[in-house]
Each structure stands twice: as structure tokens, then as C-alpha cells.
């Protein structure tokens, strides 16, 4: 196994695991984190999996609360000089 998903109320093993198994190809991910709303913690965990070259089934993830794609600018832009 190279991917580990901790299912529990707080990422204890996801913190300790990398200290025990130090191979660089291992990925440790949590599903919940104390003090973080459940959906946010889940999305952060999915983002971490995505960063590790895994592709979650996003349509299943967003089926409960559908999302829509939005276009982003195709030109470089800066927030410098933006009014507060």
C-alpha cells in the first residue's frame, strides 16, 4: 500500500505514520479533523489525494451539493493597487 486514508475524529495516525514509514512515495490523508467542519476537512483530504496524483470521482463528491464551472481570466493579473 502507498496511500493511507485515516478515518477517525482527528488525524493522529496521519501525523505519526510518516515518522514511522519514511518512503517518499507514501501518501497519508485524513478524513476528519477536530475543530474543522466535516465537509471542509473532507474536501481538504480529497485535495491532498488529488495533489498525490489520485483522481477522486468529483461528480460523486459534488452530487450532494452540485457545483458549476466558472471561467477564469486568461490574462495575467495582479491584486496590487486593489482597494481595501
C-alpha positions as CSV (number, residue, x, y, z in Angstrom):
1,X,0.0,0.0,0.0
2,X,1.2,3.5,-0.8
3,X,-1.9,5.5,0.1
4,X,-3.4,5.7,3.6
5,X,-6.7,7.3,4.5
6,X,-7.3,7.8,8.2
7,X,-11.0,7.5,9.1
8,X,-11.4,8.9,12.6
9,X,-12.2,12.1,14.5
10,X,-8.7,13.6,14.3
11,X,-5.6,12.8,12.2
12,X,-3.4,11.1,14.8
13,X,-2.1,8.3,12.6
14,X,-1.7,10.6,9.6
15,X,0.7,12.6,11.7
16,X,2.6,9.7,13.2
17,X,2.6,7.4,10.1
18,X,5.2,9.4,8.1
19,X,7.5,9.4,11.0
20,X,7.4,5.6,11.0
21,X,7.4,4.9,7.3
22,X,9.6,7.3,5.6
23,X,9.4,6.2,1.9
24,X,8.8,9.2,-0.3
25,X,6.1,7.5,-2.4
26,X,3.7,7.2,0.6
27,X,0.7,9.5,0.9
28,X,-1.1,10.0,4.3
29,X,-4.6,11.6,4.2
30,X,-7.2,12.3,6.9
31,X,-11.0,12.4,6.6
32,X,-11.8,14.5,9.7
33,X,-10.0,17.0,11.9
34,X,-11.1,18.2,15.3
35,X,-12.3,21.9,15.1
36,X,-12.8,21.8,11.3
37,X,-16.3,21.4,9.9
38,X,-16.7,17.9,8.4
39,X,-17.2,18.9,4.8
40,X,-14.2,21.2,4.8
41,X,-12.0,18.5,6.3
42,X,-13.2,16.0,3.7
43,X,-12.5,18.5,0.9
44,X,-9.0,19.1,2.2
45,X,-8.4,15.4,2.4
46,X,-9.6,15.0,-1.2
47,X,-7.4,17.9,-2.3
48,X,-4.5,16.2,-0.7
49,X,-5.3,12.9,-2.6
50,X,-5.5,14.9,-5.8
51,X,-2.1,16.5,-5.2
52,X,-0.8,13.0,-4.8
53,X,-1.9,12.1,-8.4
54,X,-5.1,10.3,-7.4
55,X,-8.3,11.4,-9.2
56,X,-11.4,11.2,-7.0
57,X,-14.8,10.8,-8.6
58,X,-15.6,14.5,-8.4
59,X,-19.1,14.0,-9.7
60,X,-19.9,11.7,-6.8
61,X,-18.3,14.2,-4.4
62,X,-20.4,17.1,-5.6
63,X,-23.6,15.2,-6.2
64,X,-25.0,16.3,-2.8
65,X,-24.4,20.0,-3.5
66,X,-23.8,20.5,-7.2
67,X,-21.1,22.9,-8.3
68,X,-20.7,24.8,-11.6
69,X,-17.6,25.6,-13.6
70,X,-16.6,29.2,-13.9
71,X,-14.3,30.8,-16.4
72,X,-11.1,32.3,-15.2
73,X,-9.2,35.2,-16.8
74,X,-6.8,34.1,-19.5
75,X,-4.5,37.1,-18.9
76,X,-2.1,37.8,-16.1
77,X,-3.5,40.0,-13.4
78,X,-2.4,41.4,-10.1
79,X,-4.1,42.4,-6.9
80,X,-1.6,45.2,-6.4
81,X,-3.4,48.5,-6.1
82,X,-6.6,46.8,-5.1
83,X,-8.8,49.0,-2.8
84,X,-9.3,47.5,0.7
